[in-house]
Amino acid sequence: MEEDFFFFFFLIFIYDSHTERERQRHRQREKQAPCTGSPTWDSIPGLQALNRCTTQGSLEEDFELFLLLNMERKAAEPWPENATLYQQLKGEQILLSDNAASLAVQAFLQMCNLPIKVVCRANAEYMSPSGKVPFIHVGNQVVSELGPIVQFVKAKGHSLSDGLDEVQKAEMKAYMELVNNMLLTAELYLQWCDEATVGEITHARYGSPYPWPLNHILAYQKQWEVKRKMKAIGWGNKTLDQVLEDVDQCCQALSQRLGTQPYFFNKQPTELDALVFGHLYTILTTQLTNDELSEKVKNYSNLLAFCRRIEQHYFEDRGKGSSSIRSS
């Protein structure tokens, strides 16, 4: 059985390597392409007027720019009632970091008073244009991750941070970077680098929708990707105690910034509040192999009150219950 498993994993590795080589050959041919008209280029509305030779970068980069401009145009359309957010299966599949990211987007949209239906799909990660969840389907647009979703919603005339001055906006972005660099990274480390969590929770949940040996192949492939990222950012040799200490320092900084205010910038929530709530609430309500991570958050009473405030005001009071919030 082990030989079969490694054989399948080897096939996946060969396929990925071949695909990457084909992408590199395509990019090289694109760079060497002569400066002449292209039927594909000329057939796309809005690109005919562009001179292919004068644009900086490849056709692929220009096409991405066209898609971005088109998305901004579509974003100006009204928010539909059937907007949908996609994430992995909540009960048996989704992991801590993805659940936190999904809850942050849900909280942000609730704060903007924009209706959203949460739909769970086993292959949500592979449906996403960026390979990350959550992603939203609004009209004929698909946008993934909190940052791009905030910009997409802003183009529709909904913003939580318009009332901030430039200094406050810079401070808000700095704290959002802190959360992503510390809390999100710690969640990924715990899921994929802590052997106890990997063995008891992560592999079983991540591969749960798939048959053997695909469930093992996908889980080991994801674990390899995350461990490579951890090494690249200097977290590869950290111990669990060091990671928990980083989480504590992050919570301390957030607690000091929040103080006695209801939200980080006084009386009105911003995307920072949505992001922090998504991560802290998920850490507090997710069962892991031990309580060390959640205990770090519980040390700060104002952060606990902050999570409870947002849960009550934006979820319970709007008929969504306290289970985070429901999904279908």
Secondary structure, DSSP 4 states (H G I P E B T S, - for coil): -HHHHHHHHHHHHHHHHHHHHHHHHHHHHHHH--S---HHHHHSTTTTTS-TTTSSS-HHHHHHHHHHHHHHHHHTSPPPTT-EEEES-TTTT--HHHHHHHHHHHHHHHHTT---EEEE-TTHHHHSTTS-S-EEEETTEEEESHHHHHHHHHHTT--SSTTS-HHHHHHHHHHHHHIIIIIIHHHHHHHHT-HHHIIIIIHHHHTTTS-TTHHHHHHHHHHHHHHHHHHHTT-TT--HHHHHHHHHHHHHHHHHHHTTSSBTTBTS--HHHHHHHHHHHHHHH---SSSHHHHHHHT-HHHHHHHHHHHIIIIITTT--SSS----
